[in-house]
Amino acid sequence: MVDSIFKKFTDLNPEESNMYNERFDKLLELKNKNLYLSGREYHRLLYGDKFEEIWNNKNKNIITPYKQEYWLSKGYSKEESIEMISNYKKNKSTSLENFILKYGEIEGNKLFEDFKEKSKQTLDKFKSKYGDQAEEKWKEYKLSKNSCSFDWALKKCLGDIEKAKELYLSRIESIKIDKGKKIDELGGEDQYNDYIKNLNDKKRIDFNHCLRKNNGDYLKATNEYTEILKRRRVKFGSASKISLLYFLPVRNYLNENKIRNFIEIEESKHFFLYDKVNSRSYCYDFCIMDKNHKAIIEFNGIKWHPRLEKYTVEEYKKISVYLKDEETINRNYYYDLEKRKIAEDHGFSYLVLWDDDTPEENINKIEIFLNKNKINYKYNEKDKNKIIKEAKPRKTNLGS
């Protein structure tokens, strides 16, 4: 997503201005909230100073009930046209605010609750519509809306079974809480059990709860529920402490030299690329991207990422605590290959670091890689010594 927006943005704004970076950041923030948004606010950020001219030209030949010309052509005066537009907007809006505006507070609240009930599917509606088949139809309907079901994946893939299988497995993997990893993270079995108990206590808060809380505002409810899900699940997509030992000094240098970068920490935006073939997005550890640079650095932990160029499958089974069967090992290995291919297809240089290599090896690889990508960077002695001291090579239990 970031890559396509960045390309469009830079094509339309070949000369950087003082507001250039600020506009691009706001544009990303807007798209992260709603990927499909493409209205006035989006175009204002996209076009900058050229917005008014382009927007007016874009819409000048389209006559809608939101324009005075529409009502003037029907014989209304200018003043009447302004009032008609206002009334039209009120009648089209289905928020609680406009229900109250139209019908008063008491009646507006009541009618809004009625509207919410009528605008959503219920089992009672299915009973009146399908009779004896209602229960079966209702079950099918719920499965089609459940993004953890194969029916949902099949519907998303327009009946393509093979693609649906991949999407379904990818979806399950993306939300699965890995017990072993979580126990390691929390520090023990007892802490893990407390964590699961806390999760179960929160599960009573569902999407409908958020929808009611936000007075039927679907976008606000979606955003709120997404935040709840993030708190419930393991925090995937955040950089490891060891990788940050390598990345943060480089990031500081890039920021000082105004070279745009993305890294998996809260202070930065994460960088994603979309794989159209497999219908999934990949998040990358550290991305450097502006008009003159396109480079990605991944830091792979040997226990989670099969390094089959170096170890056999049987050796890897001894290395990883979590990936023990050949099918899973191969699936994770080819996932990483696809992730790399997508990046390279988008024109990125790509470097993979491994936590079973020595810090000296990884430091050298990063410096060579950055210099090849026209970034003249070398670690200073303080940062280098810290990395060597703290980033110990991962033991593989193979005698190395």
For each residue, the residues with C-beta under 8 A, 3 or more apart:
1: 4 5 31 35 272 273 274 281
2: 5 6 28 262 269 271 272 273 287 289
3: 6 7 273 289 346
4: 1 7 8
5: 1 2 8 9 27 28 31
6: 2 3 9 10 24 289
7: 3 4 10 11
8: 4 5 11 12 46
9: 5 6 12 13 23 24 27 46
10: 6 7 13 14 291
11: 7 8 14
12: 8 9 46 47 50
13: 9 10 16 17 20 48
14: 10 11
15:
16: 13 20 21
17: 13 20 48
18:
19: 22 23 48
20: 13 16 17 23 24
21: 16 24 25 260
22: 19 25 26
23: 9 19 20 26 27 45 48
24: 6 9 20 21 27 28 45
25: 21 22 28 29 269
26: 22 23 29 30 45
27: 5 9 23 24 30 31 42 45 46
28: 2 5 24 25 31 32 269
29: 25 26 32 33
30: 26 27 33 34 37 41 42 45
31: 1 5 27 28 34 35 37 42
32: 28 29 35 269
33: 29 30 37 219 223
34: 30 31 37 219
35: 1 31 32
36:
37: 30 31 33 34 41 42
38: 42 43
39: 42 43
40: 43 44 55
41: 30 37 44 45
42: 27 30 31 37 38 39 45 46
43: 38 39 40 46 47 51 54 55 58
44: 40 41 47 48 51 55
45: 23 24 26 27 30 41 42 48
46: 8 9 12 27 42 43 51
47: 12 43 44 50 51 54 55
48: 13 17 19 23 44 45 51
49:
50: 12 47 53 54
51: 43 44 46 47 48 54 55
52: 55 56
53: 50 56 57
54: 43 47 50 51 57 58
55: 40 43 44 47 51 52 58 59
56: 52 53 59 60
57: 53 54 60
58: 43 54 55
59: 55 56 62
60: 56 57
61:
62: 59
63: 67 69 70 73
64: 67 70
65: 70 71 84 85 88
66: 70 85 88 89
67: 63 64 70 85
68: 71 72 78 81 82 85
69: 63 72 73
70: 63 64 65 66 67 73 74 81
71: 65 68 74 76 80 81 84 85
72: 68 69 75 76 77 78 81
73: 63 69 70
74: 70 71
75: 72
76: 71 72 80 81 84
77: 72 80 81
78: 68 72 81 82
79: 82 83
80: 71 76 77 83 84
81: 68 70 71 72 76 77 78 84 85
82: 68 78 79 85 86
83: 79 80 86 87
84: 65 71 76 80 81 87 88
85: 65 66 67 68 71 81 82 88 89
86: 82 83 89 90
87: 83 84 90 91
88: 65 66 84 85 91 92
89: 66 85 86 92 93
90: 86 87 93 98 101 102
91: 87 88 102
92: 88 89
93: 89 90 97 98
94: 98 99 115 119 216
95: 98 99 215 216 217
96: 99 100 108 109 112 215 216
97: 93 100 101
98: 90 93 94 95 101 102
99: 94 95 96 102 103 108 109 111 112 115
100: 96 97 103 104 105 108 109 112
101: 90 97 98 108
102: 90 91 98 99 108
103: 99 100 107 108 111
104: 100 107 108
105: 100 108 109
106: 109 110
107: 103 104 110 111
108: 96 99 100 101 102 103 104 105 111 112
109: 96 99 100 105 106 112 113
110: 106 107 113 114
111: 99 103 107 108 114 115
112: 96 99 100 108 109 115 116 215 216
113: 109 110 116 117
114: 110 111 117 118
115: 94 99 111 112 118 119 216
116: 112 113 119 120 211 216
117: 113 114 120 122
118: 114 115
119: 94 115 116
120: 116 117
121: 125 126 141
122: 117 125 126
123: 126 127 134 138
124: 127 128
125: 121 122 128 129
126: 121 122 123 129 130 134 137 138 141
127: 123 124 130 131 134
128: 124 125
129: 125 126 134 137
130: 126 127 133 134 137
131: 127 134
132:
133: 130 136 137
134: 123 126 127 129 130 131 137 138
135: 138 139
136: 133 139 140
137: 126 129 130 133 134 140 141
138: 123 126 134 135 141 142
139: 135 136 142 143
140: 136 137 143 144 151
141: 121 126 137 138 144 145
142: 138 139 145 146
143: 139 140 146 149 151 152
144: 140 141 149 151 152 155
145: 141 142 152
146: 142 143 149 151 152
147: 152 171
148: 152 171 172 175
149: 143 144 146 152 153 168
150: 153 154 164 165 168
151: 140 143 144 146 154 155
152: 143 144 145 146 147 148 149 155 156 168
153: 149 150 156 157 164 165 167 168 171
154: 150 151 157 159 161 164
155: 144 151 152 158
156: 152 153 164 167 279
157: 153 154 160 161 163 164 167 279
158: 155
159: 154 164
160: 157 163 164
161: 154 157 164 165
162: 165 166
163: 157 160 166 167 278 279
164: 150 153 154 156 157 159 160 161 167 168
165: 150 153 161 162 168 169
166: 162 163 169 170 278 279 280
167: 153 156 157 163 164 170 171 278 279 280
168: 149 150 152 153 164 165 171 172
169: 165 166 172 173
170: 166 167 173 174 278 279 280
171: 147 148 153 167 168 174 175
172: 148 168 169 175 176
173: 169 170 176
174: 170 171 236
175: 148 171 172 233
176: 172 173
177: 182 233 234
178: 181 182 234 322
179: 182 183 192
180: 183 184 321 322
181: 178 184 185 234 322
182: 177 178 179 185 186 192 195 234
183: 179 180 186 187 188 189 191 192
184: 180 181 187
185: 181 182 234
186: 182 183 191 192 195
187: 183 184 191
188: 183 191 192
189: 183 192 193
190: 193 194
191: 183 186 187 188 194 195
192: 179 182 183 186 188 189 195 196
193: 189 190 196 197
194: 190 191 197 198
195: 182 186 191 192 198 199
196: 192 193 199 200
197: 193 194 200 201
198: 194 195 201 202
199: 195 196 202 203 232
200: 196 197 203
201: 197 198 204
202: 198 199 205 228 231 232
203: 199 200 206 232
204: 201 209
205: 202 209 210 228
206: 203 209 210 225
207: 210 211 221 222 225
208: 211 212
209: 204 205 206 212 213
210: 205 206 207 213 214 221 222 224 225 228
211: 116 207 208 214 216 217 218 221
212: 208 209 215 216
213: 209 210 221 224
214: 210 211 217 220 221 224
215: 95 96 112 212
216: 94 95 96 112 115 116 211 212 221
217: 95 211 214 220 221
218: 211 221 222
219: 33 34 222 223
220: 214 217 223 224
221: 207 210 211 213 214 216 217 218 224 225
222: 207 210 218 219 225 226
223: 33 219 220 226 227
224: 210 213 214 220 221 227 228
225: 206 207 210 221 222 228 229
226: 222 223 229 230
227: 223 224 230 231
228: 202 205 210 224 225 231 232
229: 225 226 232 233
230: 226 227 233 235
231: 202 227 228
232: 199 202 203 228 229
233: 175 177 229 230 236
234: 177 178 181 182 185
235: 230 238
236: 174 233
237: 264 270 283
238: 235 264 265
239: 243 244 247 263 264 265 285 286 299
240: 243 244 299 301
241: 244 245
242: 245 246 299 355 390 391
243: 239 240 246 247 285 286 299 353
244: 239 240 241 247 248 265
245: 241 242 248 386 387 390 391
246: 242 243 249 250 299 353 362 363 366 387 391
247: 239 243 244 250 251 263 285 286 297 299
248: 244 245 251 252
249: 246 252 253 379 380 383
250: 246 247 253 254 286 366 370 377
251: 247 248 254 255 261 263 268 286
252: 248 249 255 256
253: 249 250 256 257 377
254: 250 251 257 259 260 261 288 375
255: 251 252 258 259 261
256: 252 253
257: 253 254
258: 255
259: 254 255 288 290 293 375
260: 21 254 288 289 290
261: 251 254 255 268 286 287 288 289
262: 2 268 269 270 271 284 286 287 289
263: 239 247 251 268 270 285 286 287
264: 237 238 239 268 270 283 285 286
265: 238 239 244 268
266:
267:
268: 251 261 262 263 264 265
269: 2 25 28 32 262
270: 237 262 263 264 283 284
271: 2 262 283 284 287 289 296
272: 1 2 281 282 283 284
273: 1 2 3 281 282 284 342 343 346
274: 1 280 281 282 342
275: 278 279 280 281 282 338 342
276: 279
277:
278: 163 166 167 170 275 338
279: 156 157 163 166 167 170 275 276
280: 166 167 170 274 275
281: 1 272 273 274 275
282: 272 273 274 275 338 339 342 343
283: 237 264 270 271 272
284: 262 270 271 272 273 287 296 298 339 343
285: 239 243 247 263 264 296 297 298 299
286: 239 243 247 250 251 261 262 263 264 296 297 298 299
287: 2 261 262 263 271 284 295 296 348
288: 254 259 260 261 293 294 295 296 297 373 375
289: 2 3 6 260 261 262 271 293 294 295 348
290: 259 260 293
291: 10
292: 374
293: 259 288 289 290 373 374 375
294: 288 289 346 347 348 349 373
295: 287 288 289 348 349 350 351 369 370 373 375
296: 271 284 285 286 287 288 343 348 349 350 351
297: 247 285 286 288 351 352 353 366 369
298: 284 285 286 339 340 350 351 352 353
299: 239 240 242 243 246 247 285 286 353 354 355
300: 304 305 307 336 352 353 354 355
301: 240 304 305 355 394
302: 305 307 319 320 354 355 356 394 396
303: 319 320 321 322 323 394
304: 300 301 320 322 323 332
305: 300 301 302 332 333 336 354
306: 311 313 316 320 323 329 330 332 333 336
307: 300 302 310 311 316 354 356
308: 311 312 313 316 329 333
309:
310: 307
311: 306 307 308 315 316 319 396 398
312: 308 315 316
313: 306 308 316 317 326 329 330
314: 317 318
315: 311 312 318 319 396 398
316: 306 307 308 311 312 313 319 320 323 329
317: 313 314 320 323 324 329
318: 314 315 396 397 398
319: 302 303 311 315 316 396 397 398
320: 302 303 304 306 316 317 323 324 329
321: 180 303
322: 178 180 181 303 304
323: 303 304 306 316 317 320 328 329 332
324: 317 320 328
325: 328 329
326: 313 329 330
327: 330 331
328: 323 324 325 331 332
329: 306 308 313 316 317 320 323 325 326 332 333
330: 306 313 326 327 333 334
331: 327 328 334 335
332: 304 305 306 323 328 329 335 336
333: 305 306 308 329 330 336 337
334: 330 331 337 338
335: 331 332 338 339
336: 300 305 306 332 333 339 340
337: 333 334 340 341
338: 275 278 282 334 335 341 342
339: 282 284 298 335 336 342 343
340: 298 336 337 343 344 350 352
341: 337 338 344 345
342: 273 274 275 282 338 339 345 346
343: 273 282 284 296 339 340 346 348 350
344: 340 341 347 348 350
345: 341 342
346: 3 273 294 342 343
347: 294 344
348: 287 289 294 295 296 343 344
349: 294 295 296 369 372 373
350: 295 296 298 340 343 344
351: 295 296 297 298 365 366 369
352: 297 298 300 340
353: 243 246 297 298 299 300 357 362 365 366
354: 299 300 302 305 307 357 362
355: 242 299 300 301 302 391 393 394
356: 302 307 393 394 395 396 400
357: 353 354 361 362 393
358: 361 362 393
359: 362 363 387 388 391 392 393
360: 363 364 388
361: 357 358 364 365
362: 246 353 354 357 358 359 365 366 387 391
363: 246 359 360 366 367 379 384 387 388
364: 360 361 367 368
365: 351 353 361 362 368 369
366: 246 250 297 351 353 362 363 369 370 379
367: 363 364 370 371 377 378 379
368: 364 365 371 372
369: 295 297 349 351 365 366 372 373
370: 250 295 366 367 373 375 376 377
371: 367 368 374 375 376 377
372: 349 368 369
373: 288 293 294 295 349 369 370
374: 292 293 371
375: 254 259 288 293 295 370 371
376: 370 371
377: 250 253 367 370 371
378: 367
379: 249 363 366 367 383 384 387
380: 249 383 384
381: 384 385
382: 385 386
383: 249 379 380 386 387
384: 363 379 380 381 387 388
385: 381 382 388 389
386: 245 382 383 389 390
387: 245 246 359 362 363 379 383 384 390 391
388: 359 360 363 384 385 391
389: 385 386
390: 242 245 386 387
391: 242 245 246 355 359 362 387 388
392: 359
393: 355 356 357 358 359
394: 301 302 303 355 356
395: 356 400
396: 302 311 315 318 319 356 400
397: 318 319
398: 311 315 318 319
399:
400: 356 395 396
